Structures are given as structure tokens and as C-alpha cells.
Amino acid sequence: APIVNTAVLGAFAKATGEIKLDILLDAIKEGVPAKPKENAQAAQDAYEKVVL
């Protein structure tokens, strides 16, 4: 299962505009040792679901 914090980061990125999604996804894919693709997808899904 993805790490919950990666989804939270995706939501944070969308809500604040402080982190660009592509940069966040690259950082997750390069820096998360466990299931990087799944964690990047969780962040992207959360980003897309945030409604402002």
C-alpha cells in the first residue's frame, strides 16, 4: 500500500500551490524506497481530488 504521507503531500501541493506536481512526483519516484510508482500515483490522485 502507498505511504499515506505521499497522498497528503499531493493534497498539500494542490491546496497551497507551494509545490509543483511534476516536481513532487519526481521527488517521490526518486526518493521513496518502497513502491515509488504507487506512492507517486497516490500523490497525483490526491492532488487531482482537491477542490478549491
GUMI-223935 format. One record per residue: x, y, z of N, C-alpha, C in turn. Coordinates in nm, 2 decimals, always signed. Last residue first. Layout:
N
[[X Y Z] [X Y Z] [X Y Z]],
...
END
This chain:
52
[[-1.08 +2.34 -0.48] [-1.06 +2.47 -0.41] [-1.18 +2.56 -0.44]],
[[-1.05 +2.00 -0.43] [-1.13 +2.11 -0.49] [-1.12 +2.23 -0.41]],
[[-0.85 +1.73 -0.49] [-0.87 +1.85 -0.41] [-0.94 +1.95 -0.49]],
[[-0.80 +1.53 -0.67] [-0.92 +1.53 -0.60] [-0.95 +1.65 -0.51]],
[[-0.54 +1.56 -0.77] [-0.65 +1.58 -0.86] [-0.78 +1.59 -0.79]],
[[-0.39 +1.50 -0.54] [-0.38 +1.63 -0.60] [-0.50 +1.66 -0.69]],
[[-0.45 +1.23 -0.51] [-0.49 +1.32 -0.40] [-0.49 +1.47 -0.46]],
[[-0.33 +1.13 -0.74] [-0.47 +1.11 -0.72] [-0.52 +1.21 -0.62]],
[[-0.06 +1.20 -0.69] [-0.13 +1.25 -0.80] [-0.28 +1.24 -0.79]],
[[-0.01 +1.04 -0.46] [+0.01 +1.18 -0.46] [-0.07 +1.25 -0.57]],
[[-0.05 +0.78 -0.57] [-0.13 +0.83 -0.46] [-0.13 +0.98 -0.45]],
[[+0.16 +0.78 -0.76] [+0.02 +0.77 -0.81] [-0.08 +0.82 -0.70]],
[[+0.38 +0.77 -0.59] [+0.36 +0.89 -0.68] [+0.22 +0.89 -0.73]],
[[+0.33 +0.52 -0.48] [+0.33 +0.64 -0.40] [+0.31 +0.77 -0.48]],
[[+0.37 +0.36 -0.70] [+0.24 +0.36 -0.63] [+0.22 +0.48 -0.54]],
[[+0.64 +0.41 -0.75] [+0.53 +0.44 -0.85] [+0.40 +0.45 -0.79]],
[[+0.78 +0.33 -0.52] [+0.78 +0.47 -0.56] [+0.67 +0.50 -0.66]],
[[+0.79 +0.11 -0.31] [+0.68 +0.13 -0.41] [+0.67 +0.28 -0.46]],
[[+1.02 +0.25 -0.10] [+0.91 +0.15 -0.11] [+0.80 +0.19 -0.20]],
[[+1.18 +0.48 -0.11] [+1.24 +0.35 -0.14] [+1.13 +0.24 -0.16]],
[[+1.16 +0.78 -0.26] [+1.08 +0.69 -0.18] [+1.12 +0.55 -0.21]],
[[+1.30 +0.94 -0.45] [+1.34 +0.94 -0.31] [+1.27 +0.84 -0.21]],
[[+1.20 +0.93 -0.71] [+1.35 +0.91 -0.68] [+1.38 +0.89 -0.54]],
[[+0.93 +0.96 -0.68] [+0.98 +0.84 -0.76] [+1.13 +0.82 -0.73]],
[[+0.92 +1.20 -0.53] [+0.87 +1.07 -0.48] [+0.93 +0.95 -0.55]],
[[+1.03 +1.38 -0.72] [+1.09 +1.36 -0.59] [+1.05 +1.23 -0.52]],
[[+0.84 +1.36 -0.93] [+0.98 +1.32 -0.95] [+1.05 +1.29 -0.82]],
[[+0.62 +1.47 -0.79] [+0.61 +1.33 -0.84] [+0.76 +1.28 -0.87]],
[[+0.70 +1.73 -0.74] [+0.67 +1.64 -0.63] [+0.67 +1.49 -0.68]],
[[+0.73 +1.82 -1.00] [+0.85 +1.82 -0.91] [+0.82 +1.72 -0.80]],
[[+0.47 +1.81 -1.09] [+0.57 +1.73 -1.16] [+0.70 +1.72 -1.07]],
[[+0.33 +1.99 -0.91] [+0.30 +1.85 -0.91] [+0.41 +1.77 -0.98]],
[[+0.51 +2.23 -0.72] [+0.45 +2.19 -0.85] [+0.44 +2.04 -0.85]],
[[+0.41 +2.36 -0.41] [+0.49 +2.26 -0.47] [+0.43 +2.23 -0.61]],
[[+0.23 +2.56 -0.33] [+0.37 +2.57 -0.30] [+0.46 +2.47 -0.37]],
[[-0.04 +2.55 -0.36] [+0.04 +2.59 -0.48] [+0.19 +2.61 -0.45]],
[[-0.21 +2.45 -0.16] [-0.13 +2.57 -0.14] [-0.06 +2.63 -0.26]],
[[-0.35 +2.24 -0.27] [-0.42 +2.34 -0.18] [-0.34 +2.46 -0.16]],
[[-0.16 +2.09 -0.41] [-0.28 +2.15 -0.48] [-0.34 +2.26 -0.39]],
[[+0.01 +2.01 -0.20] [+0.06 +2.08 -0.32] [-0.05 +2.15 -0.39]],
[[-0.16 +1.87 -0.03] [-0.10 +2.00 +0.01] [-0.05 +2.08 -0.11]],
[[-0.22 +1.65 -0.18] [-0.32 +1.74 -0.15] [-0.27 +1.87 -0.10]],
[[+0.04 +1.54 -0.19] [-0.03 +1.57 -0.31] [-0.14 +1.67 -0.29]],
[[+0.09 +1.49 +0.08] [+0.17 +1.59 +0.01] [+0.11 +1.63 -0.12]],
[[-0.10 +1.29 +0.13] [-0.11 +1.42 +0.20] [-0.03 +1.53 +0.13]],
[[+0.02 +1.09 -0.02] [-0.11 +1.14 -0.06] [-0.14 +1.28 +0.00]],
[[+0.24 +1.05 +0.13] [+0.26 +1.10 -0.01] [+0.13 +1.15 -0.06]],
[[+0.15 +0.96 +0.38] [+0.21 +1.09 +0.37] [+0.22 +1.14 +0.22]],
[[+0.08 +0.69 +0.33] [-0.02 +0.79 +0.35] [+0.03 +0.93 +0.33]],
[[+0.24 +0.49 +0.09] [+0.26 +0.57 +0.22] [+0.15 +0.68 +0.22]],
[[+0.04 +0.23 -0.06] [+0.12 +0.35 -0.07] [+0.13 +0.41 +0.07]],
[[+0.08 -0.12 +0.00] [+0.00 +0.00 +0.00] [+0.09 +0.12 +0.00]],
END
